[in-house]
Amino acid sequence: MTSAKLKMLVAEAIYTDRKKQEAEARLKEIKRMLIDEALSRPEEHNPAGEGDGTAWTWDSEDGCIARVNFPGPSLKSKIDGCGKAIDKIKDTAGRFFGDLFEQTPSWKPIEGFRMEAEKLLGKGAAKLMKLVTTESTPRVSFETKEIVKEA
């Protein structure tokens, strides 16, 4: 490759990188706007998955959609085995603590924890959920329709 062609290639790479950064910044701004709009329309949210999450969907003129997912609080991956937090959790779970948690170097919720907690604790499960979950951030995804070009 000649020096002139290499200089042009570097210039194109820099131009492309700048455009990419601008596009990423704009996309981030659009996603924030979509999240804000979805937050203003809670009546349009639909249940989405385990953990009390919801989703809001809106379509574009060409049939593609944007979906804003509001995941429910996620279970903590581990809980420290000593201290005030585990004491509160043990107190809330009561006699079912050993049925709902398994001990590793720390305690972690069992598979199917949410359903099992509701089955065992009934209304008390909600308090336990608050103690063993962390908030999740909204996510935006897009579904694009394949564009068929007519011959």
Backbone hydrogen bonds, N-H to C=O, Kabsch-Sander energy under -0.5 kcal/mol:
donor,donor_aa,acceptor,acceptor_aa,energy
6,L,2,T,-2.6
7,K,3,S,-2.4
8,M,4,A,-2.1
9,L,5,K,-2.4
10,V,6,L,-2.5
11,A,7,K,-2.5
12,E,8,M,-2.5
13,A,9,L,-2.4
14,I,10,V,-2.5
15,Y,11,A,-2.5
16,T,12,E,-2.9
17,D,13,A,-2.6
18,R,14,I,-2.4
19,K,15,Y,-2.4
20,K,16,T,-2.5
21,Q,17,D,-2.4
22,E,18,R,-2.4
23,A,19,K,-2.8
24,E,20,K,-2.8
25,A,21,Q,-2.3
26,R,22,E,-2.4
27,L,23,A,-2.7
28,K,24,E,-2.4
29,E,25,A,-2.1
30,I,26,R,-2.8
31,K,27,L,-2.8
32,R,28,K,-2.1
33,M,29,E,-2.2
34,L,30,I,-2.6
35,I,31,K,-2.5
36,D,32,R,-2.5
37,E,33,M,-2.5
38,A,34,L,-2.7
39,L,35,I,-2.6
40,S,36,D,-1.4
41,R,38,A,-1.3
44,E,41,R,-2.0
45,H,42,P,-1.5
46,N,55,A,-2.7
48,A,53,G,-2.5
54,T,70,F,-2.2
55,A,46,N,-2.3
56,W,68,V,-2.4
58,W,66,A,-2.4
60,S,64,C,-3.4
63,G,60,S,-1.5
65,I,143,E,-2.1
66,A,58,W,-3.0
67,R,141,S,-2.7
68,V,56,W,-3.2
69,N,67,R,-0.6
69,N,139,R,-3.3
70,F,54,T,-3.5
74,S,134,T,-2.2
76,K,132,V,-2.7
79,I,107,W,-2.3
87,D,83,G,-1.6
88,K,84,K,-2.5
89,I,85,A,-2.3
90,K,86,I,-2.9
91,D,87,D,-2.4
92,T,88,K,-2.6
93,A,89,I,-2.9
94,G,90,K,-1.7
96,F,93,A,-1.8
97,F,94,G,-1.8
99,D,96,F,-0.8
100,L,96,F,-1.7
100,L,97,F,-0.6
101,F,97,F,-1.7
102,E,108,K,-2.1
104,T,106,S,-4.2
107,W,79,I,-2.3
108,K,102,E,-2.0
110,I,100,L,-2.0
113,F,110,I,-1.3
116,E,112,G,-2.3
117,A,113,F,-3.1
118,E,114,R,-2.2
119,K,115,M,-2.4
120,L,116,E,-2.6
121,L,117,A,-3.4
122,G,117,A,-0.5
122,G,118,E,-1.6
124,G,121,L,-1.9
125,A,122,G,-1.6
126,A,123,K,-1.1
127,K,123,K,-0.5
128,L,124,G,-1.6
129,M,125,A,-2.6
130,K,126,A,-1.7
131,L,127,K,-1.2
132,V,128,L,-1.2
133,T,129,M,-0.5
134,T,74,S,-2.7
139,R,69,N,-2.2
141,S,67,R,-2.3
143,E,65,I,-2.3
148,V,146,E,-0.6
149,K,147,I,-0.6
